[in-house]
Amino acid sequence: MPIIVNTPSGNIGRPLTGYLLDAGADVTIISRHPDRVADLVDRGAKLTQGSLDDPAILRKAMQDGGTLFWVTPPNFQPDFHDWACQNTERAISLAKESGIDRFVVLSSVGAQSGPGAGPVSILGEVETIFLSQCENCVVMRPAYFMENWLNHLPTITKDNAVYLPLPAQKTLPMVATRDIANLAASLLLDHGWTGQRFVGVHGPEDLTHLRATEIISAELGRTVTYVEITMDQMRQALLAMGTPDFVVDLYVELYQAMSDGQLDSAEPRTAETTTPTTLAQFTREVIKPMLAREAEA
């Protein structure tokens, strides 16, 4: 039976599709940009070209049934909340029409917190929609992405510093997206599970941002300083970069929720939720090469 992946060019969807193809799975991918997924098509993925909010495209992608892996893309626009919820409802309805009765949904750590957590609150509502309508559904709640550190490459390059409005001693689980993809692949390839459950994805350990910058510094061979800024300083920096007001509001709300503990994991750390890639390994394999390329540019 096919596995449908709705975000095959993203940080999670791309390695996930690769893992599934490596396992010999029948994979259908949905993408508006065939050039971005040409390598996956060359490896055997079936492409349905178009937008995932187009009912005709969803119906075509899911026509042979199977299992659906669903990600709500960060389609930040003024109606993001309504768009995400309506698109979720539509996808579930069309999936059921096609005989799909198993769903793996990517959400986020802290999605249980309800309103007031920026985009994570929207993912919480997406969870609720799936769980209210889908008998067999696994909701994945991954932690803080290690890839988020890549957003700080410019200030690491310029100032040897990372600026964030989070308490330096606030502890967070941190996970590499490739490990999220690997766990998702194992869930999608396992045809034995039924029912509903949440699965945390927590990385190898919880870290403060202060400790994280120490690890990054050791691997880079240069001192990277963590600088705690205020929410207003972050707001002004985002606005200065031309970020729309409503997106700024979402991020301020998100970081405030993180600071206040609203986004702490609801799932305990277990052997299943603990993934292998350490921040030191991620720094060696991803951050360090990208910094080197920036320096050469």
URVENKA-V176966 format. One record per residue. N is the residue number from 0. RES is the residue in three letters. PHI is phi in radians with two decimals (999 if undefined). NEAR is the number of other ideal C-beta (glycine too) atoms within 12 Angstrom. Layout:
n=[N N]
res=[RES RES]
phi=[PHI PHI]
near=[NEAR NEAR]
This chain:
n=[0 1 2 3 4 5 6 7 8 9 10 11 12 13 14 15 16 17 18 19 20 21 22 23 24 25 26 27 28 29 30 31 32 33 34 35 36 37 38 39 40 41 42 43 44 45 46 47 48 49 50 51 52 53 54 55 56 57 58 59 60 61 62 63 64 65 66 67 68 69 70 71 72 73 74 75 76 77 78 79 80 81 82 83 84 85 86 87 88 89 90 91 92 93 94 95 96 97 98 99 100 101 102 103 104 105 106 107 108 109 110 111 112 113 114 115 116 117 118 119 120 121 122 123 124 125 126 127 128 129 130 131 132 133 134 135 136 137 138 139 140 141 142 143 144 145 146 147 148 149 150 151 152 153 154 155 156 157 158 159 160 161 162 163 164 165 166 167 168 169 170 171 172 173 174 175 176 177 178 179 180 181 182 183 184 185 186 187 188 189 190 191 192 193 194 195 196 197 198 199 200 201 202 203 204 205 206 207 208 209 210 211 212 213 214 215 216 217 218 219 220 221 222 223 224 225 226 227 228 229 230 231 232 233 234 235 236 237 238 239 240 241 242 243 244 245 246 247 248 249 250 251 252 253 254 255 256 257 258 259 260 261 262 263 264 265 266 267 268 269 270 271 272 273 274 275 276 277 278 279 280 281 282 283 284 285 286 287 288 289 290 291 292 293 294 295 296]
res=[MET PRO ILE ILE VAL ASN THR PRO SER GLY ASN ILE GLY ARG PRO LEU THR GLY TYR LEU LEU ASP ALA GLY ALA ASP VAL THR ILE ILE SER ARG HIS PRO ASP ARG VAL ALA ASP LEU VAL ASP ARG GLY ALA LYS LEU THR GLN GLY SER LEU ASP ASP PRO ALA ILE LEU ARG LYS ALA MET GLN ASP GLY GLY THR LEU PHE TRP VAL THR PRO PRO ASN PHE GLN PRO ASP PHE HIS ASP TRP ALA CYS GLN ASN THR GLU ARG ALA ILE SER LEU ALA LYS GLU SER GLY ILE ASP ARG PHE VAL VAL LEU SER SER VAL GLY ALA GLN SER GLY PRO GLY ALA GLY PRO VAL SER ILE LEU GLY GLU VAL GLU THR ILE PHE LEU SER GLN CYS GLU ASN CYS VAL VAL MET ARG PRO ALA TYR PHE MET GLU ASN TRP LEU ASN HIS LEU PRO THR ILE THR LYS ASP ASN ALA VAL TYR LEU PRO LEU PRO ALA GLN LYS THR LEU PRO MET VAL ALA THR ARG ASP ILE ALA ASN LEU ALA ALA SER LEU LEU LEU ASP HIS GLY TRP THR GLY GLN ARG PHE VAL GLY VAL HIS GLY PRO GLU ASP LEU THR HIS LEU ARG ALA THR GLU ILE ILE SER ALA GLU LEU GLY ARG THR VAL THR TYR VAL GLU ILE THR MET ASP GLN MET ARG GLN ALA LEU LEU ALA MET GLY THR PRO ASP PHE VAL VAL ASP LEU TYR VAL GLU LEU TYR GLN ALA MET SER ASP GLY GLN LEU ASP SER ALA GLU PRO ARG THR ALA GLU THR THR THR PRO THR THR LEU ALA GLN PHE THR ARG GLU VAL ILE LYS PRO MET LEU ALA ARG GLU ALA GLU ALA]
phi=[999 -1.23 -1.98 -1.78 -2.05 -1.63 -2.40 -1.34 -1.86 -1.50 -1.08 -1.80 -1.08 -1.18 -1.11 -1.03 -1.04 -1.10 -1.09 -1.13 -1.15 -1.04 -1.46 1.43 -1.29 -1.51 -2.08 -1.96 -2.07 -1.99 -2.69 -1.40 -2.13 -1.06 -1.13 -1.34 -2.15 -1.04 -1.13 -1.23 -1.13 -1.05 -1.52 2.14 -1.22 -1.65 -1.65 -1.85 -1.50 2.63 -1.58 -1.30 -1.74 -1.71 -0.98 -1.13 -1.21 -1.07 -1.07 -1.13 -1.13 -1.80 -1.11 -1.73 1.26 1.90 -2.18 -1.91 -1.76 -2.09 -2.10 -1.54 -1.12 -1.31 -1.45 -1.18 -2.61 -0.96 -1.80 -0.95 -1.02 -1.13 -1.03 -1.11 -1.21 -1.14 -1.18 -1.11 -1.01 -1.12 -1.09 -1.11 -1.06 -1.20 -1.09 -1.15 -1.03 -1.57 1.56 -1.30 -2.31 -2.31 -2.38 -2.07 -2.03 -1.52 -2.09 -2.73 -0.94 1.49 -1.13 -1.32 -1.31 1.45 -1.08 1.72 -2.15 1.06 -1.12 -1.15 -1.10 -1.15 -1.10 -1.08 -1.21 -1.07 -0.93 -1.04 -1.10 -1.07 -1.22 -1.38 -2.14 -2.14 -1.19 -1.98 -2.62 -1.86 -1.82 -1.62 -2.09 -1.30 -1.46 -1.00 -1.23 -1.05 -1.06 -1.06 -1.15 -1.17 -1.14 -1.75 -1.00 -1.06 -1.37 -1.15 -1.11 -1.44 -2.06 0.94 -2.57 -2.12 -1.98 -2.61 -1.57 -2.04 -0.95 -1.03 -1.74 -1.26 -1.56 -2.41 -1.26 -2.25 -2.39 -1.40 -1.12 -1.13 -1.29 -1.09 -1.07 -1.13 -1.17 -1.05 -1.07 -1.12 -1.20 -1.24 -1.49 -1.55 -1.64 -1.67 -1.50 -2.44 1.49 -2.12 -2.83 -1.77 -2.21 -1.32 -2.32 -1.99 1.20 -1.40 -2.84 -1.48 -2.39 -1.46 -1.17 -1.14 -1.16 -1.08 -1.19 -1.15 -1.12 -1.08 -1.03 -1.07 -1.31 -1.47 1.26 -2.61 -1.42 -1.90 -1.70 -1.58 -2.05 -1.44 -1.90 -1.49 -1.07 -1.17 -1.09 -1.14 -1.00 -1.15 -1.16 -1.14 -1.11 -1.14 -1.45 1.52 -1.20 -1.03 -0.97 -1.20 -1.25 -1.01 -1.04 -1.07 -1.25 -1.07 -1.09 -1.08 -1.20 -1.15 -1.12 -1.11 -1.08 -1.45 1.56 -1.14 -1.77 -1.13 -1.17 -1.48 -1.73 -1.19 -1.26 -2.36 -1.06 -1.20 -1.47 -1.56 -1.86 -1.46 -1.23 -1.46 -1.14 -1.08 -1.11 -1.09 -1.11 -1.11 -1.56 -2.17 -1.14 -1.07 -1.08 -1.21 -1.11 -1.10 -1.16 -1.08 -1.15 -1.41 -1.24]
near=[21 30 42 47 46 44 35 44 31 34 28 39 39 31 29 44 44 29 33 38 30 19 20 13 31 23 41 39 46 46 34 23 19 21 14 21 33 17 20 34 24 15 23 22 36 32 31 31 25 21 23 40 28 20 21 18 27 33 24 22 39 40 21 22 22 30 38 46 49 47 42 39 31 24 25 25 18 14 15 28 25 16 25 35 26 22 33 41 26 28 39 31 22 31 37 24 17 25 17 35 23 34 43 43 43 44 47 44 42 39 40 28 31 20 16 23 33 33 36 40 31 39 40 37 33 40 38 26 29 39 26 16 24 32 18 27 37 36 39 45 38 45 45 40 33 40 32 30 36 27 21 31 30 21 24 33 23 15 17 23 24 35 29 35 31 35 22 24 16 30 27 36 39 42 43 39 36 32 38 46 39 28 39 44 33 26 35 38 28 20 16 10 20 15 16 22 22 33 34 35 45 37 38 26 26 27 32 24 37 24 23 39 35 23 28 39 25 20 27 30 14 21 17 34 23 33 24 24 25 19 26 15 18 29 24 17 24 28 19 11 15 10 19 16 15 20 24 25 24 31 33 31 30 38 39 28 33 37 29 20 19 28 38 29 36 28 27 17 23 14 12 20 31 26 37 22 32 26 42 28 23 35 35 23 18 30 37 27 18 25 29 17 14 18 16 9 10]
